[in-house]
Amino acid sequence: MFDVKNIGLIQYTDALKIQQTTHHNILNGEQNSLLFCQHDHVFTLGKSANATHLLLKPNLLTSIGATLHQTDRGGDITYHGPGQLVCYPIINLRKIGVGVRKYVEILEDSIINTLAHFKIKAYQIEGLTGIWVGNKNEIPRKIGAIGIRIKNGVSMHGFALNISTNLDYFNYIIPCGISDKQVTSIKNEKNNCTMDEFKDQFVEKFTELWIGQSTNSENSL
């Protein structure tokens, strides 16, 4: 179903090159892939990013060991770093007949289902991207960010899920341009989960939903 690869702790630009190569190969008939990794400290700007949402002067980034990159994904500014699981699904959506909205829905539901496995109740907020936790009487806390691009019918970029992330780095930005919410991690929610444990469960949940959607697509032809 998917070629699952763990490319480890890697610079953002190096991972982008791997994405681009994988995208090219899948366009030419190779198996769909799920690339998992962690990044060194980096802030990335999506296509609709507001540069003022970086609260630190760019010339001071080296002082916190971080870099800044413009990307071609959707969304605003976000942070990636050690302790955060990043997944880049490179999937030929056009070949299977899955639209962008449905693809994002499957991605979101798979993350929520995986968090439920680890006893964390997560949800979506209408009008906002990403995955959130928190009770009704609490300020919502973002635990996962989503930003994708579809190029020639094949997906790129994906999601970042905070597992044991140093959340202090989010203080240097307005995450995804949202200033009235908070950021959290699995560790911060008092749950224990390793990178591999979350990855394995996500692959299982995502594959289940994907098989169901693929079957529905075939039956509708």
Secondary structure, 3 states (H helix, E strand, C coil): CCEEEEEEEECHHHHHHHHHHHHHHHHCCCCCEEEEEEECCEEEECCCCCHHHECCCHHHHHHHCCEEEECCCCCCEEEECCCEEEEEEECEHHHHCCCHHHHHHHHHHHHHHHHHHCCCCEECCCCCCCEEECCCCCCCEEEEEEEEEEECCEEEEEEEEECCCCHHHHHHECHHHCCCCEECCCCCCCCCCCHHHHHHHHHHHHHHHHHHHHHHHHHCC
